[in-house]
Amino acid sequence: MAAAASVYRRVLKAVQKHVGGGASKQHFRDFVAAEFRAPAVTEADARARLRLAGDYAYLLTSVHHHKDLLFSYNIAVDRSDEMKKILNKSAASVGLQLPDVYQP
């Protein structure tokens, strides 16, 4: 029973943190609560559902951690202007000049 409460708490925290807690997101919390309150047919079914809930909480946390890492490495930033400056500096260092790109 303590394991179920721990998993339930972890899933609710993950949903609150990563999905949101506003009124428009209440149906996520309601679904989690309904799934935990639904009676399990067998003991094996209950263990499988707890494992699935724990895996879902882990997935939510991991996906958002991965997203935060990508943002910290500036993967989401458009670097075309930065690359253009670097290319112009490299070309200028050997005495060349890049042509202007035509953009209608």
C-alpha positions in Angstrom: 0.0 0.0 0.0 2.9 2.4 0.8 4.4 1.6 -2.6 1.1 2.6 -4.3 0.9 5.8 -2.4 4.5 6.6 -3.4 3.9 5.9 -7.1 0.7 7.9 -7.0 2.4 10.9 -5.4 5.2 10.7 -8.0 2.8 10.5 -10.9 0.8 13.4 -9.6 3.9 15.5 -9.1 5.2 14.7 -12.6 1.8 15.6 -14.1 1.6 18.8 -12.0 5.2 19.9 -13.0 5.4 18.9 -16.6 1.8 18.9 -17.9 0.5 21.8 -15.8 -2.0 22.4 -13.0 -4.4 24.9 -14.5 -8.1 24.4 -14.9 -7.6 23.4 -18.5 -5.3 20.6 -17.5 -7.4 19.2 -14.7 -8.5 16.2 -16.9 -5.0 14.8 -16.7 -5.1 14.8 -12.9 -8.6 13.4 -12.9 -7.6 10.6 -15.2 -4.6 9.6 -13.0 -6.9 9.7 -9.9 -9.5 7.6 -11.7 -6.9 5.0 -12.8 -5.5 4.7 -9.3 -9.0 4.4 -7.7 -10.2 1.8 -10.2 -10.1 -1.7 -8.6 -7.6 -4.1 -9.8 -8.8 -7.6 -10.8 -5.7 -9.5 -9.6 -2.6 -8.8 -7.6 -0.5 -9.2 -10.8 -2.7 -6.6 -12.5 -2.2 -4.2 -9.6 1.6 -4.6 -9.8 1.6 -4.1 -13.6 -0.5 -1.0 -13.3 1.8 0.4 -10.6 4.9 -0.4 -12.7 3.2 1.3 -15.7 2.4 4.4 -13.6 5.9 4.6 -12.3 7.3 4.3 -15.8 5.0 7.1 -17.0 6.2 9.4 -14.3 9.8 8.5 -15.2 9.1 9.2 -18.9 7.5 12.6 -18.2 10.5 13.6 -16.1 13.1 12.3 -18.5 11.5 13.9 -21.6 11.4 17.3 -19.9 14.9 16.9 -18.5 16.1 16.1 -22.1 14.3 19.1 -23.4 15.9 21.3 -20.8 19.3 20.0 -21.7 18.7 20.7 -25.4 17.8 24.3 -24.5 20.8 24.7 -22.3 23.0 23.6 -25.2 21.2 26.2 -27.5 20.1 23.4 -29.9 16.8 25.2 -30.5 18.4 28.5 -31.5 18.6 29.4 -35.2 22.3 29.8 -35.9 22.2 30.8 -39.6 23.2 34.4 -38.9 26.0 33.3 -36.6 27.3 30.9 -39.2 27.2 33.6 -41.9 29.4 35.8 -39.8 31.9 33.0 -39.2 32.0 32.2 -42.9 32.5 35.9 -43.8 35.3 36.2 -41.2 37.0 33.0 -42.5 36.8 34.2 -46.1 38.1 37.6 -45.2 41.1 36.1 -43.4 42.3 34.5 -46.7 41.4 37.6 -48.8 38.1 36.5 -50.2 34.7 37.9 -50.0 31.5 35.9 -50.1 28.8 36.9 -52.5 25.5 38.3 -51.2 22.7 35.7 -51.3 19.7 36.9 -53.4 16.5 36.8 -51.3 13.3 38.0 -53.1 
